[in-house]
């Protein structure tokens, strides 16, 4: 079948909730993917940072196959032999005391919200049903009803009300705005150390530390959403590590399984996740043995193959090469590690046409917020592959 035949079937039967580029991918290996017509592409999106370890990493695939031959799902009604070791290895890697596994990133955000509210009532002493959670402009945590309720993107909310109450939104990057918004009923502040969907927005130096200290002073939980920025994407294990803080809780997902299976989690101090009792929260698939085994190997690959260090080194190189491109279309290049945003001027005609042109030249990336091109390749990328890409990126950024 040709690509247009696949696309026609998808358009006929699928809900119109995405606007993908018209490439039909059939297989992948490392940083490269192939479409159904045999064309090869350099993946510069990595499934929104879910494939940090590269497509179909052989170590992760082998573990997935081995575990699938043993047992895939027990539910949390019974214990399994993989989850305890995932907990232990996460603790050794991150320093956190307690973990709650889920599947999708949105589920992990919902878990953090529930934990923060219950902590507010049971530990801080907020009056019942009065807990407030503060979030930031341009945030993105998923698309459940509760999560879109604190979004500033109107499309995400349009037609989906009534929305969930209990949230305040302050300007991202403005510590004073957070301080002014906190009341005695504030349970938590949830923040992305780097906003991915918002356009790879990197806050000013010191912002995270200032807001962390404001939260500490006011007995407010500081929760870092590292679903996109974490697990090596920013050039460190977590992006919050660029500043001297330890969040009360961290939300992770995506690359936790190397793109091979949906696995997410909330990592936290025992005081935070310790508020849960049996029956308070759960998921049939959350913490299943297949997902736990895959996540364990995905974490080992990140560390043992030094992908975090590669992200730091080659992220700096990639950004420097992008800054060497002399294009009237480019307004700003920003990012950390291999988490890079190229913001275009309003006169450029939107980022979509540049992404489509890059696709024609064998590079896959995606626009975000209309005028930003996001470059976030798998962390296994090599310098020569960046050089190959830059020849084509330079041409496209200078097109009429």
Secondary structure, 3 states (H helix, E strand, C coil): CCHHHHHHHHHHHCCCCCCCCCCCEEEEEECEEEECCCCEEEECCHHHHCCCCCECCHHHHHHHHHHHCCCCCCCCCCCCCCHHHHHHHHHHHHCCCEEEEECCHHHHHHHHHHHHHHHHHHHHCCCCCCCEEEEECCCCCCCCHHHHCCCCCHHHHCCCCCCCCCEEEECCCCHHHHHHHCCCCEEEEEECCEECCCCCEECCCCHHHHHHHHHHHCCCEEEEECCCCCCCCCCCCCHHHHCCCCCCEEEECHHHHCCCCCCEEEEECHHHHCCCCCCCCCCCCCCCHHHHHHHHHHHHHHHHCCHHHHHHHHHHHHHHHHHCCCCCCEEEEEEECCEEEEEECHHHCCCHHHHHHHHHCCEECEEECCCEEEECCCCCCCHHHHHHHHHHHHHHHCCC
